[in-house]
Amino acid sequence: MTIIADGNGNYDGAGLDLVHKLNVEMPILFISRVDGYVFNEKVLELEGKDYCIVDYTELGWNWSMEFSHLWGVNTDKFDFLQGEEWAKLDAFIKDNPPKISFIRELLKEDYKDNVHPISYACFLPAEPIETFEQFNKRPLQMIFSWGLSHEYRKDLHAQIWQNAGKHGYIVNDNLYYLNNFVQKESNPNKWFTCNIPWYSRHPMNEFIKINGWAKISVSIAGAGRSCFRHGESPINSAMLMWGDNLAWHEWWEHGKNCIKCKQGEEIETILEWLKKPEDLYNVYKNGVETVDKFRFENYVPYLESLINKTK
């Protein structure tokens, strides 16, 4: 049984899709950030029962990351969760703590035996791993595909353009010019940064092929620190992400299966890693293997085992 926390039936579709694949007896309370939240009275059916929380709440693009949000503990510290309806949910969870929780925006310090991180599942099929020679012949050095769910994404797009002359790379920012850009521009140092808004998405099974044209694929935070791109960028490229204290069920480790940097140091970090082709290739290979742990066929049994052993 899965109970959606919002009485209006609003929810994060991708998160709920993963939950619906779980074959467990324990009831699941599914929580996500929605506008106009109304407490679902069906939540009261969980009183006195062992149940599981799956929380896909986005803490916002400007989350300070000083502490995780934990229901029944510190909800008062998050402005967007204030109001009578959210208070009902928080009070219920405080008085009826779950047997086990899975939280999308979870810091390492809060990762415990009964509190686990959860991510968006990787829903795309595996791509074959290229040879070192094939990888180094890729036409793009870097790809940054973004929607406007984080203010800094605009800044990085601008910085990529502004620094092109300084560092000797050239830039394309239009998906429909990309083929000619790759084929006709003589400068081998090609970077691609492109805003693709939510109302004009390109089919992901096609776009992921373009992701594989690049040696490095950028995945920085959106409305949540953990976002879809973390399950897309490393499918066929070396993922660059921000270094932080976020918890993962399969760890993203700098220099092993991803590249991490501080916010504001993306361009310098990309340029540094492009000078280390063998190390970059190993990051790419290891990242492809790691993201496989996030695919439904591997992620679902992992989550089921954690829930079932809490009985």
Summary of the structure (lengths in Angstrom):
residues: 311
radius of gyration: 20.7
end to end distance: 15.6
largest distance: 68.2
contacts: 951
relative contact order: 0.14
helix: 40%
strand: 18%
